[in-house]
């Protein structure tokens, strides 16, 4: 089983971030750790990744406080990135402990409607046509639900369920669920058991 963490950190320089990062690595033992919106680039990003303890990395640079995708992984998996833009990276992941592989997309969609729309159009062109599992995760900056879709492709995006706070983004008195993790699977393929944890400011975990 490949363990994956998608985390919109909203900055990687604070002590709280490093405390949570260390705790997540110790308690969850991820094979792949994706960090979104790091608000750090260049030499500072190089230094952080070098000290992270992961064997490999792929990075889409942040533009100031906007965007940025860091993907870190261990030798327990292989990663072959096929496409990358300033809003997503997409590749093929192989489990070193088995012969299985799957497509995976790491998404940071800009919170601007007409710009974010380009992400959906680009991701649609990446839909696998060979019955491979496709995992998508990250900061989509969008509200959606199963009731918003009727018909379309026989493939379906399956919500993975979650533990923790219902909302993942907050601005003053507005709370929204913006971070998502789903898997796009053909009807006849095995779906692995997965779960996710939203981390709010007061999320207790790691006991």
Beta strands, then each sheet from edge to edge (+ up, - down):
strand 1: 4-8
strand 2: 32-36
strand 3: 56-60
strand 4: 69-73
strand 5: 77-84
strand 6: 88-95
strand 7: 101-108
strand 8: 134-139
strand 9: 156-159
strand 10: 169-171
strand 11: 174-176
strand 12: 179-185
sheet 1: 1+ 2+ 4- 3+
sheet 2: 5+ 6- 7+ 8+ 12- 9+
sheet 3: 10+ 11-
end
